[in-house]
C-alpha cells in the first residue's frame, strides 16, 4: 500500500527513565524511527 512510506514515532517524556524502555520495546517492528523528546 505505502511501499515508500516511513513511520516515525515521537515520544514526549519527562522523568521517564524508569519506564522509557518498556514503552520503546512495545513498539511494532514496522516503526522506522523513534524520537524521544
mmJSON file of the N, C-alpha and C atoms, coordinates in Angstrom:
{"data_MODEL":{"atom_site":{
"group_PDB":["ATOM","ATOM","ATOM","ATOM","ATOM","ATOM","ATOM","ATOM","ATOM","ATOM","ATOM","ATOM","ATOM","ATOM","ATOM","ATOM","ATOM","ATOM","ATOM","ATOM","ATOM","ATOM","ATOM","ATOM","ATOM","ATOM","ATOM","ATOM","ATOM","ATOM","ATOM","ATOM","ATOM","ATOM","ATOM","ATOM","ATOM","ATOM","ATOM","ATOM","ATOM","ATOM","ATOM","ATOM","ATOM","ATOM","ATOM","ATOM","ATOM","ATOM","ATOM","ATOM","ATOM","ATOM","ATOM","ATOM","ATOM","ATOM","ATOM","ATOM","ATOM","ATOM","ATOM","ATOM","ATOM","ATOM","ATOM","ATOM","ATOM","ATOM","ATOM","ATOM","ATOM","ATOM","ATOM","ATOM","ATOM","ATOM","ATOM","ATOM","ATOM","ATOM","ATOM","ATOM","ATOM","ATOM","ATOM","ATOM","ATOM","ATOM","ATOM","ATOM","ATOM","ATOM","ATOM","ATOM","ATOM","ATOM","ATOM","ATOM","ATOM","ATOM","ATOM","ATOM","ATOM","ATOM","ATOM","ATOM","ATOM","ATOM","ATOM"],
"id":[1,2,3,4,5,6,7,8,9,10,11,12,13,14,15,16,17,18,19,20,21,22,23,24,25,26,27,28,29,30,31,32,33,34,35,36,37,38,39,40,41,42,43,44,45,46,47,48,49,50,51,52,53,54,55,56,57,58,59,60,61,62,63,64,65,66,67,68,69,70,71,72,73,74,75,76,77,78,79,80,81,82,83,84,85,86,87,88,89,90,91,92,93,94,95,96,97,98,99,100,101,102,103,104,105,106,107,108,109,110,111],
"type_symbol":["N","C","C","N","C","C","N","C","C","N","C","C","N","C","C","N","C","C","N","C","C","N","C","C","N","C","C","N","C","C","N","C","C","N","C","C","N","C","C","N","C","C","N","C","C","N","C","C","N","C","C","N","C","C","N","C","C","N","C","C","N","C","C","N","C","C","N","C","C","N","C","C","N","C","C","N","C","C","N","C","C","N","C","C","N","C","C","N","C","C","N","C","C","N","C","C","N","C","C","N","C","C","N","C","C","N","C","C","N","C","C"],
"label_atom_id":["N","CA","C","N","CA","C","N","CA","C","N","CA","C","N","CA","C","N","CA","C","N","CA","C","N","CA","C","N","CA","C","N","CA","C","N","CA","C","N","CA","C","N","CA","C","N","CA","C","N","CA","C","N","CA","C","N","CA","C","N","CA","C","N","CA","C","N","CA","C","N","CA","C","N","CA","C","N","CA","C","N","CA","C","N","CA","C","N","CA","C","N","CA","C","N","CA","C","N","CA","C","N","CA","C","N","CA","C","N","CA","C","N","CA","C","N","CA","C","N","CA","C","N","CA","C","N","CA","C"],
"label_alt_id":[null,null,null,null,null,null,null,null,null,null,null,null,null,null,null,null,null,null,null,null,null,null,null,null,null,null,null,null,null,null,null,null,null,null,null,null,null,null,null,null,null,null,null,null,null,null,null,null,null,null,null,null,null,null,null,null,null,null,null,null,null,null,null,null,null,null,null,null,null,null,null,null,null,null,null,null,null,null,null,null,null,null,null,null,null,null,null,null,null,null,null,null,null,null,null,null,null,null,null,null,null,null,null,null,null,null,null,null,null,null,null],
"label_comp_id":["UNK","UNK","UNK","UNK","UNK","UNK","UNK","UNK","UNK","UNK","UNK","UNK","UNK","UNK","UNK","UNK","UNK","UNK","UNK","UNK","UNK","UNK","UNK","UNK","UNK","UNK","UNK","UNK","UNK","UNK","UNK","UNK","UNK","UNK","UNK","UNK","UNK","UNK","UNK","UNK","UNK","UNK","UNK","UNK","UNK","UNK","UNK","UNK","UNK","UNK","UNK","UNK","UNK","UNK","UNK","UNK","UNK","UNK","UNK","UNK","UNK","UNK","UNK","UNK","UNK","UNK","UNK","UNK","UNK","UNK","UNK","UNK","UNK","UNK","UNK","UNK","UNK","UNK","UNK","UNK","UNK","UNK","UNK","UNK","UNK","UNK","UNK","UNK","UNK","UNK","UNK","UNK","UNK","UNK","UNK","UNK","UNK","UNK","UNK","UNK","UNK","UNK","UNK","UNK","UNK","UNK","UNK","UNK","UNK","UNK","UNK"],
"label_asym_id":["A","A","A","A","A","A","A","A","A","A","A","A","A","A","A","A","A","A","A","A","A","A","A","A","A","A","A","A","A","A","A","A","A","A","A","A","A","A","A","A","A","A","A","A","A","A","A","A","A","A","A","A","A","A","A","A","A","A","A","A","A","A","A","A","A","A","A","A","A","A","A","A","A","A","A","A","A","A","A","A","A","A","A","A","A","A","A","A","A","A","A","A","A","A","A","A","A","A","A","A","A","A","A","A","A","A","A","A","A","A","A"],
"label_entity_id":["1","1","1","1","1","1","1","1","1","1","1","1","1","1","1","1","1","1","1","1","1","1","1","1","1","1","1","1","1","1","1","1","1","1","1","1","1","1","1","1","1","1","1","1","1","1","1","1","1","1","1","1","1","1","1","1","1","1","1","1","1","1","1","1","1","1","1","1","1","1","1","1","1","1","1","1","1","1","1","1","1","1","1","1","1","1","1","1","1","1","1","1","1","1","1","1","1","1","1","1","1","1","1","1","1","1","1","1","1","1","1"],
"label_seq_id":[1,1,1,2,2,2,3,3,3,4,4,4,5,5,5,6,6,6,7,7,7,8,8,8,9,9,9,10,10,10,11,11,11,12,12,12,13,13,13,14,14,14,15,15,15,16,16,16,17,17,17,18,18,18,19,19,19,20,20,20,21,21,21,22,22,22,23,23,23,24,24,24,25,25,25,26,26,26,27,27,27,28,28,28,29,29,29,30,30,30,31,31,31,32,32,32,33,33,33,34,34,34,35,35,35,36,36,36,37,37,37],
"pdbx_PDB_ins_code":[null,null,null,null,null,null,null,null,null,null,null,null,null,null,null,null,null,null,null,null,null,null,null,null,null,null,null,null,null,null,null,null,null,null,null,null,null,null,null,null,null,null,null,null,null,null,null,null,null,null,null,null,null,null,null,null,null,null,null,null,null,null,null,null,null,null,null,null,null,null,null,null,null,null,null,null,null,null,null,null,null,null,null,null,null,null,null,null,null,null,null,null,null,null,null,null,null,null,null,null,null,null,null,null,null,null,null,null,null,null,null],
"Cartn_x":[0.819,0.0,0.873,1.73,2.64,4.067,4.538,5.846,6.984,6.898,7.996,7.702,6.629,6.274,7.166,7.48,8.256,7.386,7.51,6.738,7.693,7.383,8.18,7.27,7.757,7.007,7.741,7.024,7.584,7.037,7.947,7.548,7.969,7.015,7.357,7.589,8.646,8.971,9.335,9.188,9.653,9.86,11.079,11.419,10.939,11.245,10.726,11.793,12.884,13.991,13.61,12.635,12.226,11.264,10.604,9.574,9.852,10.844,11.047,11.405,12.142,12.498,11.257,10.341,9.132,8.257,8.246,7.473,8.077,9.38,10.044,9.984,10.128,10.142,8.775,7.707,6.383,5.991,6.837,6.533,6.633,5.788,5.82,7.071,7.403,8.606,8.559,7.382,7.287,7.555,7.865,8.251,9.692,9.912,11.236,12.125,11.542,12.328,11.578,12.369,11.816,12.52,11.733,12.28,11.772,12.701,12.341,12.692,11.683,11.866,11.637],
"Cartn_y":[-1.184,0.0,1.261,1.416,2.549,2.018,1.56,0.917,1.823,3.104,4.01,4.875,4.621,5.405,5.022,5.988,5.769,6.149,5.389,5.652,6.121,7.269,7.826,7.995,7.559,7.709,8.729,9.746,10.764,10.509,10.332,10.024,11.186,11.991,13.058,12.463,12.894,12.323,13.417,13.079,13.92,13.0,12.879,11.979,10.557,10.053,8.748,7.663,7.855,6.899,5.493,5.371,4.047,3.338,4.082,3.472,3.53,4.299,4.5,3.201,2.325,1.053,0.228,0.138,-0.655,-0.025,1.292,1.967,1.67,1.824,1.6,0.133,-0.761,-2.187,-2.705,-1.973,-2.413,-1.855,-1.038,-0.504,-1.615,-1.586,-2.633,-2.536,-3.631,-3.704,-2.783,-2.407,-1.58,-0.101,0.278,1.661,1.858,2.87,3.106,3.963,4.934,5.836,6.123,6.301,6.656,7.927,8.938,10.194,10.382,10.432,10.645,12.09,12.826,14.257,14.516],
"Cartn_z":[0.0,0.0,0.0,0.998,1.085,1.109,-0.029,-0.088,0.363,0.052,0.384,1.6,2.281,3.459,4.63,5.447,6.663,7.856,8.919,10.131,11.22,11.796,12.881,14.096,15.243,16.487,17.35,17.798,18.686,20.08,21.037,22.411,23.311,23.759,24.701,26.091,26.737,28.051,29.051,30.304,31.401,32.593,33.051,34.161,33.89,32.709,32.295,32.256,32.947,32.858,33.318,34.188,34.674,33.732,32.848,32.004,30.51,30.083,28.651,27.93,28.57,27.933,27.619,28.538,28.291,27.208,27.124,26.075,24.708,24.579,23.291,22.89,23.825,23.483,23.033,23.307,22.862,21.497,20.9,19.568,18.531,17.521,16.49,15.613,14.953,14.125,12.913,12.463,11.265,11.516,12.746,13.047,12.582,11.74,11.178,12.068,12.731,13.576,14.874,15.928,17.235,17.688,18.021,18.513,19.934,20.881,22.284,22.618,23.044,23.322,24.792],
"occupancy":[1.0,1.0,1.0,1.0,1.0,1.0,1.0,1.0,1.0,1.0,1.0,1.0,1.0,1.0,1.0,1.0,1.0,1.0,1.0,1.0,1.0,1.0,1.0,1.0,1.0,1.0,1.0,1.0,1.0,1.0,1.0,1.0,1.0,1.0,1.0,1.0,1.0,1.0,1.0,1.0,1.0,1.0,1.0,1.0,1.0,1.0,1.0,1.0,1.0,1.0,1.0,1.0,1.0,1.0,1.0,1.0,1.0,1.0,1.0,1.0,1.0,1.0,1.0,1.0,1.0,1.0,1.0,1.0,1.0,1.0,1.0,1.0,1.0,1.0,1.0,1.0,1.0,1.0,1.0,1.0,1.0,1.0,1.0,1.0,1.0,1.0,1.0,1.0,1.0,1.0,1.0,1.0,1.0,1.0,1.0,1.0,1.0,1.0,1.0,1.0,1.0,1.0,1.0,1.0,1.0,1.0,1.0,1.0,1.0,1.0,1.0],
"B_iso_or_equiv":[0.0,0.0,0.0,0.0,0.0,0.0,0.0,0.0,0.0,0.0,0.0,0.0,0.0,0.0,0.0,0.0,0.0,0.0,0.0,0.0,0.0,0.0,0.0,0.0,0.0,0.0,0.0,0.0,0.0,0.0,0.0,0.0,0.0,0.0,0.0,0.0,0.0,0.0,0.0,0.0,0.0,0.0,0.0,0.0,0.0,0.0,0.0,0.0,0.0,0.0,0.0,0.0,0.0,0.0,0.0,0.0,0.0,0.0,0.0,0.0,0.0,0.0,0.0,0.0,0.0,0.0,0.0,0.0,0.0,0.0,0.0,0.0,0.0,0.0,0.0,0.0,0.0,0.0,0.0,0.0,0.0,0.0,0.0,0.0,0.0,0.0,0.0,0.0,0.0,0.0,0.0,0.0,0.0,0.0,0.0,0.0,0.0,0.0,0.0,0.0,0.0,0.0,0.0,0.0,0.0,0.0,0.0,0.0,0.0,0.0,0.0],
"pdbx_formal_charge":[null,null,null,null,null,null,null,null,null,null,null,null,null,null,null,null,null,null,null,null,null,null,null,null,null,null,null,null,null,null,null,null,null,null,null,null,null,null,null,null,null,null,null,null,null,null,null,null,null,null,null,null,null,null,null,null,null,null,null,null,null,null,null,null,null,null,null,null,null,null,null,null,null,null,null,null,null,null,null,null,null,null,null,null,null,null,null,null,null,null,null,null,null,null,null,null,null,null,null,null,null,null,null,null,null,null,null,null,null,null,null],
"auth_seq_id":[1,1,1,2,2,2,3,3,3,4,4,4,5,5,5,6,6,6,7,7,7,8,8,8,9,9,9,10,10,10,11,11,11,12,12,12,13,13,13,14,14,14,15,15,15,16,16,16,17,17,17,18,18,18,19,19,19,20,20,20,21,21,21,22,22,22,23,23,23,24,24,24,25,25,25,26,26,26,27,27,27,28,28,28,29,29,29,30,30,30,31,31,31,32,32,32,33,33,33,34,34,34,35,35,35,36,36,36,37,37,37],
"auth_comp_id":["UNK","UNK","UNK","UNK","UNK","UNK","UNK","UNK","UNK","UNK","UNK","UNK","UNK","UNK","UNK","UNK","UNK","UNK","UNK","UNK","UNK","UNK","UNK","UNK","UNK","UNK","UNK","UNK","UNK","UNK","UNK","UNK","UNK","UNK","UNK","UNK","UNK","UNK","UNK","UNK","UNK","UNK","UNK","UNK","UNK","UNK","UNK","UNK","UNK","UNK","UNK","UNK","UNK","UNK","UNK","UNK","UNK","UNK","UNK","UNK","UNK","UNK","UNK","UNK","UNK","UNK","UNK","UNK","UNK","UNK","UNK","UNK","UNK","UNK","UNK","UNK","UNK","UNK","UNK","UNK","UNK","UNK","UNK","UNK","UNK","UNK","UNK","UNK","UNK","UNK","UNK","UNK","UNK","UNK","UNK","UNK","UNK","UNK","UNK","UNK","UNK","UNK","UNK","UNK","UNK","UNK","UNK","UNK","UNK","UNK","UNK"],
"auth_asym_id":["A","A","A","A","A","A","A","A","A","A","A","A","A","A","A","A","A","A","A","A","A","A","A","A","A","A","A","A","A","A","A","A","A","A","A","A","A","A","A","A","A","A","A","A","A","A","A","A","A","A","A","A","A","A","A","A","A","A","A","A","A","A","A","A","A","A","A","A","A","A","A","A","A","A","A","A","A","A","A","A","A","A","A","A","A","A","A","A","A","A","A","A","A","A","A","A","A","A","A","A","A","A","A","A","A","A","A","A","A","A","A"],
"auth_atom_id":["N","CA","C","N","CA","C","N","CA","C","N","CA","C","N","CA","C","N","CA","C","N","CA","C","N","CA","C","N","CA","C","N","CA","C","N","CA","C","N","CA","C","N","CA","C","N","CA","C","N","CA","C","N","CA","C","N","CA","C","N","CA","C","N","CA","C","N","CA","C","N","CA","C","N","CA","C","N","CA","C","N","CA","C","N","CA","C","N","CA","C","N","CA","C","N","CA","C","N","CA","C","N","CA","C","N","CA","C","N","CA","C","N","CA","C","N","CA","C","N","CA","C","N","CA","C","N","CA","C"],
"pdbx_PDB_model_num":[1,1,1,1,1,1,1,1,1,1,1,1,1,1,1,1,1,1,1,1,1,1,1,1,1,1,1,1,1,1,1,1,1,1,1,1,1,1,1,1,1,1,1,1,1,1,1,1,1,1,1,1,1,1,1,1,1,1,1,1,1,1,1,1,1,1,1,1,1,1,1,1,1,1,1,1,1,1,1,1,1,1,1,1,1,1,1,1,1,1,1,1,1,1,1,1,1,1,1,1,1,1,1,1,1,1,1,1,1,1,1]
}}}
